[in-house]
Amino acid sequence: MPPKKTSGAPLQRGLACLSCRKRKLKCDGQKPVCSPCAKMKRPEECEYEDRRQKSRTQKLKEKLAMLEDRIKELEGSDPAASASSSTDSPGLFDQVDPGVGALGDVDQNQISLGGASLSLAWPSTSTSQGSSSSSSSSVGLSLSVPGSPFAFTGGQSWGDMDNATGSRESSFEMSPFTGMPNSMFPDMPHWDPSTPLPFENKKILLEIFISHRHQCWCFSDTTRLDILSNGESMAGVPEPHPALMNSIYLLACHFARSPYFSELESTFLTRALREITVALDNQDRLVDVVQASSLLAIYLYANSRILEGYCHSFSAARLAVGLGLHQIQYTDVSQSKSSSSSPSAGDPTTSGVMTLTAAGSSASIATTPPKDSAELRERISTFWQVFMVDRCWSVANGLPVALPDGEHHQGRIKTPWPDASLDDGITSVGMFDPLGNPVYMPSLKAKAAALYERTFRIASSVHPNWAEFTSTSNALQRFHACLPMFSGFEPWRSQAPFLDVELLAIHTIANVCTINLNKNNLEMDNVQAANYVLSLIKQLSQADYEWLDPLMSACWTTVAKLYIQMLSLSGASVSAPLPVYALEQELDVLVNAMKTLSAFFPLAGKYTIRS
């Protein structure tokens, strides 16, 4: 009798069942049903891949079948619902600088792209609220926020647009969770929101969120989430507030991209909003509330609900300031470090851990001091998440930032950069200081966000301050110098994304900063920056798009505007930096990239094409 395979023996690559591979679970390879599938009561889904190589024709047939199912799913949805959900109040932000996001006197209408006419008209000082009705042929979607890079006008949405060249393949691939049958996890479709979420459902949702958390700028330690996903508890590790957990489940449902999960989004959104209100009333775990509000803002922004997203982003930023998270100083960090190694570290009265109101912080809301260095790092990560959401998405939508960037000591940001070593003597944070672990991705992304907002603000100023322009330009050059090289496709990656999407996003933002800083002229630096962004886009595979930062849509918009500006010079006496055919080809790449990204983040689909 052959010996029974032990559970600890690792499987060879490709031998796990398809169900476990989709969920990234450890499969033991038992046939006909593996142990994880049997335990989670889904034996009908436990299938093993045919090791024979599929033919190209077979792959295309399978892909066509998936796309046909996707088309039927989209045809069955109500087009009016998405249009009405993002309707904004006209004139609410009329005080915003009307020049924000403008392209001067460049005529941006009716740009020809391979037989299609591209309308990328920017809003004027006042934007009228269009009709929210929808027709069967087109859905006119526009935002009423002046200066928003997403407030394009036109007669047809991305969803109705055919490929401009007619030669590219379908613009999106299915997520591993897309098209997941409703027979899988039978408890979820009939789950009563008044009852606790079953453990199996929590585990799947947490796994999805953790794999996509970089798209939410959530760089906090995942220890608490890992403990929850394993169904365990650990003494001294506080349980996340329900507001934060429901926000995480909400985004997990969004990233899953399945009708099965999508129907739960409204439930988790409602619960998250309710729990935030309860937490604020009781002043319970307010740092978790800051994180929850930031996650809600990203979800709403990505789904084109701009004003709702701005409301939650603004609330998160002001609450973070009220808690003093913007002024966590080295004295707090060092004493927390020493307290974590002290025998009495768990007792704030004897550990010497400083409260966030110490060392000149302007915290106005009473809060418990961090118990150890891990909790303090959590607060630092939370602040920088709020900072990035506020800076980037406010700029992307032409709205004022909520976090102070001030000369006054109460508004000055002093919190160390993300993952600042507790052994380093960092007394404060210089917004454009290239030091501070420059190769740590969250730190690079936070600095990129700071430069993104600063360069946009300078570009939008009628009379920019020359000293500020010079210091920002020097800081941007130093930032470019410390960026790791982007290597593109990485063969060692066994599944999507097949390249470093975080580094791609940082390089994209940095080059868009260059374009912003030289917005009023067509210097070669701008052309090179735009061409570099296009080279990054061309390295993306279809499977990479669902892992991209949704902010890429705003960055690509800036690049598209630059190419349109160059196109407008093609008929003038001034020669354009690139020939017309090359500009149209590059714009075509941007159009298709935006269309692909819109399959995962509806905000990217707010560009319109008019045939």
matplotlib code that plots the C-alpha trace (Angstrom):
import matplotlib.pyplot as plt

x = [0.0, 1.6, 2.3, -0.2, 1.1, 1.8, 0.1, 3.4, 4.8, 4.9, 3.2, 5.0, 4.0, 0.8, -0.5, -2.9, -6.6, -8.0, -10.3, -7.4, -5.2, -7.9, -8.1, -4.4, -5.0, -2.6, -3.8, -2.8, -3.5, -5.8, -8.1, -10.9, -11.4, -8.6, -8.8, -9.5, -12.3, -13.8, -13.5, -15.2, -17.9, -17.3, -16.4, -18.0, -15.5, -12.4, -11.0, -7.5, -5.9, -5.3, -1.6, -1.8, -1.0, -4.2, -4.2, -4.4, -7.8, -9.1, -7.7, -9.4, -12.7, -12.6, -11.8, -14.6, -17.1, -16.0, -16.4, -19.8, -20.9, -19.5, -21.4, -24.7, -24.0, -23.4, -26.5, -28.6, -27.5, -29.4, -27.4, -29.3, -28.2, -24.5, -25.3, -27.4, -25.1, -22.4, -24.5, -23.0, -24.4, -23.8, -21.8, -20.8, -17.1, -17.4, -14.9, -12.2, -9.6, -11.2, -7.9, -7.1, -6.5, -6.9, -4.7, -4.6, -5.9, -5.4, -8.3, -8.9, -12.0, -12.4, -8.9, -8.8, -7.7, -7.7, -11.1, -12.6, -13.1, -11.8, -13.3, -11.3, -12.8, -12.0, -14.7, -14.9, -15.4, -18.9, -20.1, -23.7, -25.4, -26.4, -29.5, -29.2, -31.4, -29.9, -30.7, -30.1, -27.4, -25.3, -24.9, -23.7, -21.6, -19.9, -19.0, -20.0, -16.8, -14.9, -11.3, -11.7, -9.5, -12.4, -15.1, -14.9, -17.9, -19.2, -21.8, -20.7, -19.2, -16.3, -18.8, -20.2, -16.9, -15.5, -11.8, -10.4, -8.1, -10.2, -7.1, -6.5, -7.9, -10.4, -9.4, -9.7, -9.1, -11.2, -10.1, -9.6, -12.8, -14.8, -17.7, -17.5, -20.7, -23.2, -23.2, -19.7, -19.9, -23.7, -23.9, -23.0, -25.9, -28.4, -26.3, -28.4, -26.6, -28.0, -26.0, -22.2, -20.3, -19.3, -15.6, -15.1, -16.4, -14.2, -11.2, -11.8, -12.5, -9.5, -7.2, -8.6, -8.1, -4.5, -3.5, -4.9, -4.2, -1.4, -4.1, -5.7, -2.4, -2.8, 0.7, -0.1, 1.0, -1.4, -0.9, -4.4, -5.9, -3.8, -4.9, -8.5, -8.2, -6.8, -9.6, -7.2, -6.8, -3.7, -3.4, -2.4, -3.4, -6.5, -9.4, -10.0, -13.1, -16.2, -16.0, -12.6, -13.5, -16.6, -14.6, -12.1, -14.9, -16.4, -13.1, -12.6, -15.9, -15.0, -11.6, -13.2, -15.0, -17.8, -21.6, -21.5, -19.5, -20.8, -24.3, -22.7, -21.1, -24.1, -24.5, -20.9, -21.0, -24.1, -22.6, -19.3, -21.1, -23.2, -20.2, -18.2, -21.1, -21.2, -17.4, -17.4, -20.3, -18.4, -14.9, -14.0, -10.7, -10.6, -7.4, -9.3, -12.1, -9.5, -8.4, -12.0, -12.8, -9.7, -10.7, -14.3, -12.9, -10.8, -13.8, -16.1, -13.5, -12.7, -16.4, -16.9, -18.7, -16.5, -18.2, -18.9, -15.3, -14.1, -16.4, -14.8, -11.3, -11.8, -13.3, -10.4, -7.8, -9.4, -9.8, -6.2, -5.2, -7.5, -5.8, -2.3, -1.3, 0.4, 2.8, 4.2, 7.7, 10.9, 10.5, 7.2, 8.9, 12.0, 10.2, 7.7, 10.6, 12.1, 8.8, 8.2, 11.3, 10.4, 8.9, 6.0, 5.4, 1.8, 1.2, 1.0, 1.4, 4.8, 6.2, 7.0, 5.2, 4.4, 0.9, 0.5, -0.2, 3.3, 6.3, 4.3, 1.6, -1.7, -4.0, -7.4, -9.1, -8.2, -6.8, -5.0, -1.2, 0.3, 1.0, 4.1, 6.2, 3.9, 0.9, 2.9, 4.0, 0.4, -0.5, 2.3, 1.2, -2.4, -1.4, 0.5, -2.4, -4.6, -2.0, -1.7, -5.5, -6.0, -3.2, -3.6, -7.3, -8.0, -5.6, -7.0, -10.5, -9.5, -10.5, -8.8, -6.6, -7.8, -4.5, -2.7, 0.5, 1.3, 3.7, 1.9, 3.5, 0.1, -0.3, 3.2, 3.7, 6.3, 5.4, 8.3, 8.1, 6.5, 8.7, 11.1, 13.5, 13.0, 16.8, 17.2, 17.3, 14.6, 13.3, 10.9, 10.0, 11.1, 8.5, 11.1, 14.0, 15.3, 16.7, 14.8, 15.1, 14.5, 14.0, 11.1, 8.0, 5.5, 8.0, 8.6, 4.9, 4.2, 7.0, 5.6, 2.2, 3.7, 5.4, 2.3, 0.2, 3.0, 3.8, 0.1, -0.4, 2.5, 1.3, -2.2, -0.9, -1.4, 1.8, 3.9, 6.5, 9.9, 11.6, 9.0, 9.3, 13.0, 12.9, 10.3, 12.2, 15.3, 13.4, 11.9, 15.3, 16.6, 13.5, 14.1, 17.7, 16.8, 14.2, 15.0, 15.2, 12.0, 12.9, 9.5, 8.5, 9.9, 10.1, 10.1, 6.5, 4.3, 1.0, -0.3, 0.9, 4.0, 5.8, 6.2, 3.0, 4.0, 7.2, 5.4, 3.0, 5.7, 7.6, 4.4, 3.6, 7.2, 7.1, 3.7, 5.2, 7.7, 4.9, 3.0, 6.0, 6.6, 3.0, 3.1, 5.8, 6.7, 10.3, 12.0, 11.8, 8.0, 8.2, 10.6, 8.5, 5.3, 7.1, 8.5, 4.9, 3.8, 6.7, 5.5, 2.0, 3.3, 4.9, 1.6, 0.0, -3.8, -3.6, -1.7, -4.4, -6.5, -3.5, -2.8, -3.3, -6.6, -4.7, -3.1, -6.2, -5.6, -1.9, -2.6, -5.0, -2.2, -0.1, -3.0, -3.5, 0.2, -0.1, -3.2, -1.4, 1.4, -1.2, -2.7, 0.7, 0.9, -1.1, 0.6, 3.8, 5.5, 6.7, 5.5, 8.1, 6.7, 5.0, 1.2, 1.1, 3.3, 1.1, -2.1, -0.5, 0.5, -3.0, -4.4, -2.3, -3.6, -7.2, -7.0, -5.2, -7.9, -10.6, -8.9, -8.5, -12.1, -13.1, -11.7, -12.2, -15.2, -13.6, -11.3, -14.3, -15.4, -13.6, -16.0, -15.5, -17.6, -17.5]
y = [0.0, 3.3, 5.7, 8.5, 12.0, 14.1, 17.5, 19.2, 18.0, 20.9, 20.5, 21.1, 24.3, 23.9, 20.8, 22.7, 22.6, 25.6, 26.6, 26.9, 28.7, 31.3, 31.9, 31.5, 28.8, 26.0, 22.9, 19.3, 18.0, 15.2, 13.8, 13.8, 16.6, 18.3, 19.0, 22.8, 22.3, 19.5, 21.6, 24.6, 22.4, 23.1, 19.7, 20.6, 23.4, 21.3, 20.8, 20.2, 21.8, 19.6, 19.6, 19.4, 22.7, 24.4, 25.5, 29.2, 28.5, 27.0, 29.9, 32.4, 30.5, 30.5, 34.2, 34.9, 33.0, 35.0, 38.3, 37.4, 36.6, 40.0, 41.8, 40.1, 41.1, 44.7, 44.8, 43.6, 46.4, 49.7, 52.5, 55.2, 54.0, 54.7, 58.1, 59.2, 57.9, 60.4, 63.5, 66.4, 69.7, 72.4, 75.4, 73.8, 74.5, 77.6, 79.3, 76.9, 78.6, 78.4, 78.0, 74.8, 72.1, 74.5, 74.3, 78.0, 78.8, 75.4, 74.2, 70.7, 69.8, 67.4, 65.8, 63.0, 59.6, 57.0, 57.9, 58.8, 62.3, 62.8, 65.5, 66.3, 69.7, 71.2, 72.9, 76.7, 78.8, 77.5, 74.1, 73.3, 70.2, 68.1, 65.9, 62.7, 60.8, 58.1, 56.8, 53.4, 54.7, 56.8, 57.9, 61.5, 61.6, 64.8, 66.1, 69.5, 70.2, 73.0, 72.3, 68.5, 66.5, 64.1, 66.6, 65.7, 66.3, 64.5, 62.3, 58.8, 57.1, 54.6, 51.8, 52.5, 53.2, 50.8, 50.5, 53.5, 51.5, 48.4, 46.3, 45.8, 42.9, 43.2, 45.9, 43.9, 40.5, 38.9, 38.9, 35.5, 36.2, 37.5, 35.4, 33.4, 31.3, 32.0, 28.4, 29.0, 29.9, 29.4, 31.3, 34.6, 35.3, 34.6, 36.2, 38.3, 41.6, 41.5, 38.3, 38.1, 37.5, 33.8, 33.1, 31.6, 34.8, 37.0, 35.0, 35.3, 39.1, 39.7, 37.8, 39.9, 43.2, 42.4, 41.5, 44.8, 47.1, 49.0, 50.4, 51.9, 53.4, 51.2, 50.4, 49.6, 46.4, 43.6, 41.6, 42.3, 41.3, 38.1, 37.1, 37.7, 35.7, 32.8, 32.9, 33.5, 36.1, 37.5, 39.1, 42.7, 43.1, 45.3, 44.2, 46.6, 48.8, 47.5, 50.7, 49.8, 46.1, 47.0, 49.4, 46.7, 44.2, 46.9, 47.4, 43.6, 43.2, 45.9, 44.4, 40.9, 42.2, 39.6, 40.0, 37.6, 40.1, 43.3, 42.8, 43.0, 46.4, 48.4, 46.4, 47.0, 50.6, 51.2, 49.4, 51.3, 54.6, 53.6, 52.3, 55.5, 57.6, 55.3, 55.4, 59.2, 59.4, 57.1, 58.4, 54.7, 53.7, 57.0, 56.1, 53.1, 55.6, 57.7, 54.7, 53.7, 57.2, 57.1, 53.7, 54.9, 58.0, 55.8, 53.6, 56.5, 58.3, 55.2, 54.8, 58.4, 59.6, 62.6, 64.8, 61.9, 60.8, 64.3, 64.5, 61.4, 62.4, 65.8, 64.3, 61.8, 64.6, 66.9, 64.1, 63.1, 66.6, 66.7, 63.6, 65.1, 62.4, 65.1, 66.0, 62.6, 63.5, 61.6, 62.0, 60.0, 57.4, 57.0, 56.7, 54.3, 52.2, 52.1, 51.4, 48.4, 46.8, 47.7, 45.1, 47.5, 48.4, 47.6, 50.2, 53.7, 55.2, 53.7, 53.0, 56.6, 56.6, 60.1, 61.2, 62.7, 66.1, 66.3, 68.0, 70.9, 68.9, 70.7, 67.7, 68.9, 65.5, 63.4, 60.0, 57.1, 57.0, 54.3, 51.2, 50.2, 51.0, 48.8, 50.9, 54.1, 52.9, 52.2, 55.8, 57.0, 54.9, 56.0, 59.7, 59.2, 57.3, 60.2, 62.6, 60.7, 60.4, 64.1, 65.5, 63.3, 63.0, 66.6, 67.7, 65.1, 66.6, 70.3, 70.6, 72.3, 70.1, 69.5, 68.9, 72.1, 72.8, 75.7, 78.2, 78.1, 75.6, 74.0, 73.1, 72.1, 68.4, 66.8, 63.1, 61.0, 59.5, 56.0, 53.2, 55.7, 53.6, 53.9, 54.1, 57.1, 60.6, 62.1, 65.1, 66.3, 65.6, 67.9, 67.6, 67.6, 66.0, 63.1, 61.4, 58.9, 55.4, 56.5, 52.9, 52.1, 52.3, 53.8, 56.6, 57.2, 57.3, 59.8, 62.0, 61.7, 62.7, 65.8, 66.8, 66.1, 68.5, 71.1, 71.2, 71.3, 74.2, 76.1, 75.4, 76.7, 79.9, 83.1, 84.6, 81.7, 82.4, 82.1, 80.9, 78.2, 77.2, 76.8, 74.9, 72.5, 72.0, 71.1, 68.8, 67.1, 66.6, 65.0, 62.8, 61.6, 60.9, 58.6, 56.6, 52.9, 52.0, 50.5, 47.2, 46.3, 42.7, 40.5, 36.8, 35.6, 36.7, 33.6, 35.6, 39.1, 41.7, 40.8, 44.0, 46.3, 48.3, 50.4, 51.5, 52.2, 54.4, 56.4, 56.9, 58.0, 60.5, 61.9, 62.5, 64.1, 66.4, 67.4, 68.2, 70.2, 72.3, 73.3, 73.4, 76.7, 75.8, 72.8, 72.2, 69.0, 67.9, 67.8, 65.8, 63.3, 62.9, 62.3, 59.8, 58.0, 57.6, 56.2, 53.8, 52.6, 52.1, 50.0, 47.6, 46.8, 43.5, 43.2, 41.3, 44.1, 46.8, 45.5, 46.0, 49.6, 52.6, 54.3, 57.6, 56.6, 57.8, 61.4, 61.1, 59.8, 62.7, 65.2, 63.4, 63.4, 67.2, 67.7, 65.7, 67.6, 70.9, 69.7, 68.7, 72.2, 73.5, 71.2, 73.7, 76.8, 78.5, 77.0, 73.5, 70.7, 68.6, 65.4, 64.8, 64.6, 60.9, 60.1, 62.3, 60.6, 57.2, 58.1, 59.5, 56.3, 54.4, 56.6, 56.2, 52.4, 52.4, 54.5, 52.3, 49.2, 50.8, 51.9, 48.2, 48.2, 51.8, 53.5, 56.9, 56.3, 55.9, 59.4, 60.4, 60.5, 59.7, 61.2, 59.4]
z = [0.0, -1.0, 1.8, 2.3, 1.3, 4.3, 4.6, 5.0, 1.6, -0.8, -4.1, -7.4, -9.3, -11.2, -9.3, -7.0, -7.9, -9.8, -6.9, -4.4, -6.9, -7.5, -3.7, -3.1, -0.6, 0.3, -1.6, -0.7, -4.2, -3.0, -5.7, -6.5, -3.9, -2.0, 1.7, 1.5, -0.9, 1.1, 4.3, 2.7, 1.2, -2.5, -3.9, -7.3, -7.8, -7.1, -10.6, -11.7, -14.8, -17.8, -18.1, -21.9, -23.6, -24.9, -28.5, -29.5, -30.9, -27.7, -25.7, -28.0, -27.8, -24.0, -23.9, -26.4, -24.2, -21.1, -23.0, -24.3, -20.7, -19.6, -22.3, -21.3, -17.7, -18.7, -21.0, -18.1, -15.8, -15.4, -17.2, -15.4, -11.9, -12.5, -14.0, -11.2, -8.5, -9.4, -9.9, -8.1, -6.8, -9.4, -8.2, -4.9, -5.5, -7.7, -5.4, -6.7, -9.0, -12.4, -14.1, -12.3, -14.9, -17.8, -21.0, -21.7, -25.2, -26.7, -28.7, -27.5, -29.4, -32.3, -32.3, -34.9, -33.6, -36.3, -37.7, -34.3, -32.9, -29.4, -27.2, -24.2, -23.5, -20.1, -18.1, -18.1, -15.0, -14.6, -15.4, -16.0, -14.6, -17.5, -17.6, -15.6, -18.1, -20.2, -23.6, -25.1, -27.4, -25.1, -21.5, -21.1, -18.0, -16.7, -13.3, -12.1, -10.2, -12.0, -12.8, -12.5, -14.9, -15.2, -16.3, -20.0, -22.1, -25.2, -26.5, -25.8, -22.8, -22.7, -22.3, -25.8, -27.5, -30.0, -30.3, -32.1, -34.3, -34.6, -34.4, -30.7, -28.8, -26.0, -23.5, -20.3, -18.9, -16.3, -12.7, -11.0, -9.2, -12.1, -13.2, -10.0, -9.8, -7.1, -6.1, -4.6, -0.9, -0.7, 2.6, 1.1, -1.3, 1.5, 4.3, 6.6, 7.4, 10.9, 11.6, 11.8, 8.6, 8.4, 8.9, 5.4, 3.8, 6.0, 5.0, 1.3, 1.5, 3.7, 1.3, -1.7, 0.1, 1.3, -2.2, -3.5, -0.6, -2.4, -4.6, -1.5, -0.3, 2.8, 4.0, 7.6, 9.2, 8.3, 11.5, 12.7, 9.4, 9.2, 12.7, 11.7, 8.5, 10.4, 12.9, 15.8, 18.5, 20.1, 23.5, 23.2, 19.6, 19.4, 17.2, 14.3, 14.6, 12.7, 10.6, 9.3, 8.8, 6.7, 4.6, 4.0, 3.0, 0.7, -1.2, -1.3, -3.0, -5.5, -6.3, -6.7, -9.8, -9.6, -9.6, -6.7, -4.6, -6.2, -4.7, -1.3, -1.8, -0.9, 2.3, 3.4, 2.4, 4.5, 7.5, 7.2, 7.2, 10.2, 12.2, 11.5, 13.0, 16.1, 16.5, 16.4, 18.9, 21.3, 20.4, 20.0, 18.1, 16.2, 14.3, 12.8, 11.8, 10.0, 8.1, 7.3, 6.0, 3.8, 2.3, 1.7, -0.1, -2.4, -3.1, -3.9, -6.0, -8.1, -8.7, -9.9, -6.8, -6.5, -4.0, -1.6, -1.9, -1.2, 1.9, 3.4, 2.4, 4.0, 7.2, 7.5, 7.1, 9.6, 12.1, 11.6, 12.4, 15.4, 16.7, 16.1, 13.7, 11.5, 14.3, 15.6, 16.4, 17.1, 20.8, 20.5, 18.4, 20.5, 23.8, 22.3, 21.2, 24.6, 26.2, 23.9, 25.3, 28.9, 31.3, 31.9, 28.2, 28.4, 31.2, 29.8, 33.3, 33.8, 30.3, 29.5, 26.2, 25.2, 24.1, 20.7, 22.4, 23.6, 22.0, 20.6, 18.8, 18.2, 18.9, 20.0, 20.5, 23.5, 22.6, 24.3, 23.8, 21.6, 23.7, 21.8, 18.7, 16.5, 17.3, 16.8, 13.4, 12.6, 13.4, 11.2, 8.3, 8.8, 8.6, 5.3, 3.8, 4.6, 3.2, -0.1, -0.5, 0.3, -1.9, -4.9, -5.2, -4.4, -7.1, -9.5, -9.1, -8.9, -5.2, -2.3, -0.1, 3.5, 5.3, 6.2, 4.4, 6.6, 7.9, 11.3, 13.7, 14.4, 10.7, 9.9, 9.2, 11.5, 11.3, 10.0, 6.6, 6.3, 7.8, 9.3, 11.4, 15.1, 15.4, 13.2, 14.7, 12.6, 14.4, 11.7, 8.1, 5.3, 2.6, -0.2, 1.7, -0.4, 2.6, 4.8, 3.3, -0.3, -1.7, 0.6, -1.6, 0.8, 1.5, -2.2, -2.9, -0.1, -1.4, -4.9, -3.6, -2.0, -5.2, -7.3, -5.3, -5.0, -8.8, -9.7, -7.3, -8.8, -12.4, -11.5, -9.9, -12.0, -10.5, -9.1, -6.5, -8.2, -5.0, -4.5, -8.1, -7.8, -4.6, -6.0, -9.2, -7.3, -5.0, -8.1, -9.6, -6.4, -6.2, -9.8, -8.9, -6.0, -7.8, -8.5, -12.1, -13.6, -15.1, -16.7, -17.1, -14.3, -15.3, -11.7, -11.2, -11.6, -11.7, -12.4, -11.9, -14.0, -13.2, -10.2, -10.5, -7.4, -9.0, -12.2, -10.4, -8.7, -12.0, -13.6, -10.9, -10.9, -14.7, -14.5, -11.9, -14.5, -16.9, -14.3, -13.4, -17.1, -18.0, -19.8, -22.3, -24.4, -23.2, -24.2, -20.5, -20.9, -24.1, -22.6, -19.5, -21.6, -23.8, -20.7, -19.3, -22.7, -22.6, -19.2, -20.5, -23.4, -21.1, -19.3, -20.1, -20.1, -16.8, -15.1, -15.3, -12.4, -10.1, -11.1, -8.9, -9.9, -9.8, -13.1, -14.9, -13.7, -14.6, -18.0, -18.5, -17.9, -20.6, -23.0, -22.6, -23.4, -26.6, -27.5, -26.9, -29.2, -31.8, -31.7, -32.8, -35.9, -38.0, -36.5, -37.5, -34.5, -35.2, -32.9, -31.1, -32.7, -36.1, -36.2, -36.9, -33.9, -31.7, -32.8, -32.3, -28.7, -28.0, -29.3, -26.8, -24.0, -25.2, -25.1, -21.8, -20.3, -21.7, -20.3, -16.9, -16.8, -16.7, -13.2, -12.1, -13.6, -12.9, -15.8, -18.1, -17.7, -20.8, -23.8, -27.4, -30.2, -33.5]

ax = plt.figure().add_subplot(projection="3d")
ax.plot(x, y, z, "-o")
ax.set_aspect("equal")
plt.show()
